[in-house]
Structure formats: structure tokens, C-alpha cells
Amino acid sequence: MQYYSISEAAELLRVSTDTARRRADAGRFPVTRQDSKRMVAGPALAAFCVELARETAEEGEVTTSARNAMPGVVTAATLGDVTAQVEIQAGPHRVVSLLTREAVEELGLAVGIHATARVKSTSVHIDLG
């Protein structure tokens, strides 16, 4: 069985390590101690991920089937007459997306805006924040 440290679990849950610790302390998912480190069993973390996704959907938050989210900052937005090119620096990754000018204007994409690139198959979806 695979185990995850609290920091690894936090990364997978896309929350801070402190938030993951608070959720564990609140009994949201069980932890065990290995060499004085808190560890989460893979199946327990998977069950919590499913529960968290269900809660998020029930709260009416926007959900999407696109995976591989890469949060970052817009570093360039080149507008043409009909099309546009947007570049996002997501950690060490530079993501380039070609989309319509209308979409760029509607989203308010500009250099310095926090955005998330979502890669699905051969498409890149961009979300704000």
C-alpha cells in the first residue's frame, strides 16, 4: 500500500500543508505515524478526494472534466483580428494557447493576470484564478 506524507497529500489536494494538517486533525482523513512523520494511506486519501469533490459539487462550485491544471501568471497576450495567443508561466512550465480574440477579451486576460491552463488531450483550456 502506498503512503503519502502530509505535504505530498497537500500537493495532491492543492491546498497548503497547514490546511491538510487541519483537515487530518479534524478527522477528515486518518493519518498514521512513520518515523515521527504523519502519513496518509493511499486508499484513505483517495476516499477523501472523492468526498471533497462531492462536497465541492454540492456547494455549486464550478467543476470541469479537464484535468492537469497548471496555475500560473499570464506573461504574454498577443491579439490578432480574430485569433489570439496567450502565454502562461506555470512554475517551470511555459504554456502557450491559441484561442479567439473574443475569448481573451471576455476573460480579461492580460499580462500579470493569474490564470490556470488546463491541458486535455491536445487542447489547453484557460480559467481565471
N, C-alpha and C positions, 0 to 999 in steps of 0.2 A: 504494500500500500504506500502511496506517495504522501509525504507530509510537506507542508508549506510553513515557512516562518511567518510571523505576523506581518513583516514588511513585504514578503512575497504575496501574501494574501491581500494586503492593502493595494498593491500594484494591480493585481488581477481584478479587484473590486473597484479600482480607480478612485480610491479615497486615500486620505493621509494615514500614516501608520497609527497616529493617535486615535483617529476615528475607528480604525479596525480594532484597536485595543479596547476602546469604549464599548464597541458592539460585542466583543468577546466577553468583557466584564459584565455586560447586561444579559448575558446568556443567549445571545442571538445565534452563536455557533460555539461548539465546545473546543477547548484547547487542552493540550497536554504539555508537560514539561519534558524536554530532552536536553540534557546538558545545560540546565538553567535557562533555556530558551523556550518561549511559548511556541508551540507547533500546532497546526490545524491539519487534521486528516483530510485527504483529498475528497472522499465522499461527503464529509460534513461541509466542506467549503462549497462543493457542487450543489448540495441541497440548499445552502444559504443563498447562493447565487440565483437559484430558481425562485426561492421565496422573495428575494429582493426585487427581481424582475416582475413578479406578480404584483407586489405592493406598488411598484412604480406605475404599472399599467392601470391599477385601480385608482391611483391618485390622479389619473388623467394626464400624466406627463407624456410628452411626445416620444413615441418609440419608432424605431425603424428596423428594417431587416438588414440594413447594410452593416457590415462588421468592419473590423480593422480600422477603428477610429484613430486618427492621428491629430491630436490637438496641437495648434501652433499659432503663428502670427503671420498675417499676410505681409509678404515682402515686396510684392510687385503686382500691379493690376494694369494690364495693357488693354485698352478698349479699341476695337475696330468699329466699323459701321454696323455690323450685325453680330460679330463674334467678339470674344474677349479671352484673354489668357490671364490666369491668376496663379501666383506662386505663393506657397505657404512653406515656412520653415518649421518643421515639426521635430524638435530635438535635433538629431543629426541628419534628419531626412529632409530633402527638398522635394516638395510635391508640386507638380505643375498640372493644372486643369484647364482644359479648353471648354468654354461654355458660352452661352449667349450674352450679349451686352446687357439685354434686358434683365437677365438673372443677376448679374453683377450689380446693376443699379438698384434692383429690388431689394437685394440683401444688404446693400450699402457697403459692399466690400471695398476696402481701400487699404493702403499701406498702414500697418500698425494695428489693424483690427484683429482681435482674437477670433479664430475660426477653426473648425475641425474638418479635416479631409477624411472622407470615408471611402476606402477602396473596396470595390466589389467587382469581381471579375475584371473586366477591362475598363470599368467606369470609376470615376472619382466624384463623390458627392461632397458638397461643402455645406456645413452647418455653421451658424454663428455660435460663438461661445463655446 
